[in-house]
């Protein structure tokens, strides 16, 4: 009742530079697209990792773009390993829309999935902008050929409803238990 452990542990949700995940209190802590969104709003002490900034045309900058994605993945892993509170989830957009028209390749997202699996961090794909067929597949993350699916996918807008789904039924909170023990 006083926002302290054990009832309110210091878990963190990692997000990416220029990401946008909404304007509600919790989601604002993962939004980094425009300063106006955070004006006079307190936020959680959660880490931010760099999202790749690719150069175009892609075929002319393949080596530079691969190096940029590798740099971002190394920084992501360093952040997860060294942040002062446990990182239990990472949220990412398949295409950053509000934060700019920012893309990454399947290589980056496959690396992201591998790192989150390695560190027991939930991978949350925010498909609010990209889901329901906007990229040619029902979910944009289907383009990445991941070894294992995201742990959670959020959606809204075009679905005419808002929601999320889990990849693992163990993630569903029981009526009396908490989410965290299912992650361990």
C-alpha positions as CSV (number, residue, x, y, z in Angstrom):
1,X,0.0,0.0,0.0
2,X,3.0,2.3,0.2
3,X,4.5,1.5,-3.3
4,X,7.4,-0.4,-1.9
5,X,8.6,-4.1,-2.0
6,X,7.4,-6.7,-1.7
7,X,4.1,-5.6,-3.1
8,X,5.6,-3.1,-5.5
9,X,9.0,-4.3,-6.6
10,X,11.5,-2.2,-8.5
11,X,11.1,-4.0,-11.9
12,X,11.8,-2.1,-15.1
13,X,10.4,-2.1,-18.6
14,X,13.0,-1.2,-21.2
15,X,12.0,0.8,-24.3
16,X,13.8,2.4,-27.2
17,X,14.8,5.9,-28.3
18,X,12.1,7.7,-30.4
19,X,9.5,5.0,-29.4
20,X,5.9,5.9,-28.8
21,X,3.6,3.7,-26.7
22,X,0.8,6.0,-25.7
23,X,-0.1,8.9,-23.5
24,X,-1.3,7.1,-20.3
25,X,0.8,7.3,-17.2
26,X,2.6,3.9,-17.5
27,X,3.0,3.9,-21.2
28,X,4.4,7.5,-21.1
29,X,7.4,6.0,-19.2
30,X,8.1,4.0,-22.4
31,X,7.4,6.9,-24.8
32,X,10.4,8.9,-26.1
33,X,9.2,10.5,-29.3
34,X,8.3,14.1,-28.4
35,X,9.1,16.1,-25.2
36,X,5.6,17.6,-25.1
37,X,4.2,14.2,-24.2
38,X,6.1,14.2,-20.9
39,X,5.6,17.8,-19.9
40,X,4.7,17.8,-16.1
41,X,4.1,14.0,-16.1
42,X,6.2,12.0,-13.7
43,X,7.6,8.8,-15.1
44,X,9.0,5.5,-13.9
45,X,12.8,5.0,-13.7
46,X,13.0,2.7,-16.6
47,X,15.9,2.2,-19.1
48,X,16.0,3.3,-22.7
49,X,18.1,1.6,-25.4
50,X,19.0,3.0,-28.8
51,X,16.9,2.1,-31.8
52,X,18.9,1.8,-35.0
53,X,19.0,4.8,-37.3
54,X,19.5,3.3,-40.8
55,X,20.8,5.1,-43.8
56,X,19.1,4.9,-47.2
57,X,19.1,3.6,-49.8
58,X,19.5,0.4,-47.8
59,X,21.5,-1.5,-50.5
60,X,24.1,1.3,-50.6
61,X,24.6,1.3,-46.8
62,X,24.3,-2.4,-46.0
63,X,27.6,-2.5,-44.1
64,X,27.0,0.7,-42.1
65,X,23.4,-0.3,-41.3
66,X,24.6,-3.8,-40.0
67,X,27.2,-2.1,-37.8
68,X,24.5,0.3,-36.5
69,X,22.2,-2.5,-35.6
70,X,25.0,-4.5,-34.0
71,X,25.9,-1.4,-31.9
72,X,22.3,-1.0,-30.8
73,X,22.1,-4.7,-29.8
74,X,25.3,-4.5,-27.8
75,X,24.0,-1.4,-26.0
76,X,20.7,-3.2,-25.4
77,X,22.4,-6.1,-23.8
78,X,24.7,-3.9,-21.7
79,X,21.6,-1.9,-20.5
80,X,19.7,-5.1,-19.5
81,X,22.8,-6.5,-17.7
82,X,23.8,-3.3,-15.8
83,X,20.6,-1.3,-15.1
84,X,20.1,-0.8,-11.4
85,X,16.7,-2.4,-11.3
86,X,15.8,-5.8,-12.9
87,X,14.6,-5.4,-16.5
88,X,11.6,-7.8,-16.9
89,X,10.3,-6.6,-20.2
90,X,11.3,-4.8,-23.4
91,X,8.7,-3.0,-25.6
92,X,9.3,-2.1,-29.2
93,X,7.4,-1.0,-32.3
94,X,8.0,-2.8,-35.6
95,X,8.2,0.6,-37.3
96,X,8.5,3.7,-35.2
97,X,5.8,6.0,-36.6
98,X,5.2,8.9,-34.2
99,X,8.9,9.1,-33.4
100,X,9.7,9.3,-37.1
101,X,9.5,6.8,-40.0
102,X,12.2,4.6,-38.4
103,X,12.8,1.0,-39.5
104,X,15.1,-1.8,-38.5
105,X,15.9,-5.1,-40.3
106,X,14.9,-8.6,-39.3
107,X,18.5,-9.0,-38.2
108,X,17.9,-6.4,-35.4
109,X,14.6,-7.9,-34.3
110,X,16.0,-11.4,-34.3
111,X,18.9,-10.2,-32.2
112,X,16.5,-8.4,-29.9
113,X,14.5,-11.7,-29.4
114,X,17.7,-13.6,-28.7
115,X,18.9,-11.2,-26.1
116,X,15.5,-11.1,-24.4
117,X,15.4,-14.8,-24.3
118,X,19.0,-15.0,-22.9
119,X,18.2,-12.6,-20.1
120,X,14.6,-13.9,-19.3
121,X,13.1,-10.6,-20.4
122,X,9.6,-10.5,-21.9
123,X,9.5,-9.2,-25.5
124,X,6.5,-7.0,-26.1
125,X,5.8,-6.0,-29.7
126,X,3.6,-2.9,-29.9
127,X,1.5,-3.5,-33.1
128,X,-0.9,-0.6,-32.5
129,X,0.2,1.1,-35.7
130,X,1.5,-1.9,-37.7
131,X,-0.9,-4.7,-36.9
132,X,-4.0,-6.0,-38.8
133,X,-2.3,-6.1,-42.2
134,X,-0.7,-2.7,-42.5
135,X,2.6,-4.2,-43.6
136,X,1.3,-7.0,-45.9
137,X,1.1,-9.6,-43.1
138,X,-1.4,-9.6,-40.3
139,X,1.3,-8.8,-37.7
140,X,4.4,-6.8,-38.8
141,X,6.6,-9.1,-36.6
142,X,5.8,-12.0,-38.9
143,X,8.3,-10.5,-41.4
144,X,11.2,-11.1,-39.0
145,X,11.3,-14.9,-39.0
146,X,11.8,-15.1,-35.3
147,X,13.0,-18.4,-33.7
148,X,10.4,-17.9,-31.1
149,X,7.3,-15.6,-31.0
150,X,7.1,-12.4,-29.0
151,X,5.9,-12.9,-25.4
152,X,3.2,-10.4,-25.8
153,X,1.7,-8.4,-28.7
154,X,-0.4,-5.2,-28.2
155,X,-2.9,-4.0,-30.8
156,X,-5.6,-1.4,-31.2
157,X,-7.0,1.1,-33.8
158,X,-7.5,-0.9,-37.0
159,X,-8.8,-3.8,-34.9
160,X,-11.6,-1.6,-33.7
161,X,-10.7,-2.8,-30.2
162,X,-7.7,-2.6,-28.0
163,X,-5.9,-5.5,-26.3
164,X,-3.0,-7.8,-26.1
165,X,-2.2,-11.5,-26.4
166,X,0.3,-13.7,-24.7
167,X,2.5,-16.4,-26.3
168,X,2.7,-18.4,-23.1
169,X,-0.4,-19.1,-21.0
170,X,1.9,-19.1,-17.9
171,X,2.0,-15.3,-18.3
172,X,-1.6,-14.9,-17.5
173,X,-2.0,-13.6,-14.0
174,X,-4.1,-15.9,-11.8
175,X,-6.8,-14.4,-9.6
176,X,-4.5,-14.6,-6.6
177,X,-1.0,-14.7,-7.9
178,X,1.3,-12.2,-9.5
179,X,2.8,-12.0,-12.9
180,X,6.5,-12.1,-11.9
181,X,6.7,-15.7,-10.5
182,X,5.6,-17.0,-13.9
183,X,8.6,-15.2,-15.5
184,X,11.2,-17.1,-13.5
